[in-house]
Amino acid sequence: MKTLPLPFLAASTLLAAALVPGAFLRGEVLSQAHLLYRHSPWSAYAPAEQATNPLLSDPALLFYPFLTHTVDTVRRGTLPLWNSASYAGHPFLGSIQTAVFSPFTAIAYIVPLPRATVFISLAPLVFGALGMFLFVRGLGLNV
């Protein structure tokens, strides 16, 4: 069995990281939190002009709060079975949108939030490149 060349893995990681240079050069995070200005109580503090795409509200209103609930609960040593902050209560572990058992969610257990959102977004790109590499090698191409 051939080993994975580290130059390919390093190059794919650098290419993925090049998609979000602000995260590494200025410490920015991936967020659509500015969309919260459309809702109370943040609407009173909204800047005069802001470019928003309301179709991108799920990460700010659902996925990030779900991720913080998951991380907080797991760090306390329990599974997040229920979320009393959603609706009138929500069976959290059984919902597909919470991604409790996703290997990419595990990144947030190690890297602090909100910084973990950058690495959670880049990890599927790097693993996809790795899968593509292994697939091409499995076809017998010399890469």
C-alpha positions, 0 to 999 in steps of 0.5 A, a space after each residue: 500500500 502506498 503512503 499518502 504524500 505529505 506535499 499533496 495534503 499540505 497543498 490541499 490544506 493551503 488551497 482550502 485555507 486560501 478561500 478564507 484568508 481573513 480567518 488566518 491573517 486577521 483572526 476573522 470567523 465565518 459567521 452571518 451574525 450581522 443578520 441578527 440585526 434584523 431581529 429584536 433586541 439587536 435591531 436597535 443597534 443595526 448599522 446604517 448600511 449593511 449588505 445582507 442576504 436573508 437566505 443565509 440566516 440558518 447559520 446564524 439563527 440555527 446552526 451556530 446556536 445548535 453548535 454552542 449547545 452541543 459543545 457546552 453539553 458535551 463539555 459538561 460530560 453529557 449528551 445533548 438529548 434535549 434543548 429547552 431553548 428551542 421552540 417549547 423544547 426540542 429533541 436535540 439529539 435526534 434532529 439531523 440539523 444538530 450534527 452531534 455525531 458529525 466528526 467535523 463537529 468534534 473540532 469544536 470540542 478542541 478549538 474554541 468557538 467561534 474560531 472552530 467554525 473556520 476549521 469546521 468549514 475547511 475540514 470537508 474540503 481537505 477530506 474531500 481532496 484526500 478522498 479524491 486523491 485516494 480514488 485517483 490512486 485506486 484507479 491506478 493513476 500515478 499521482 
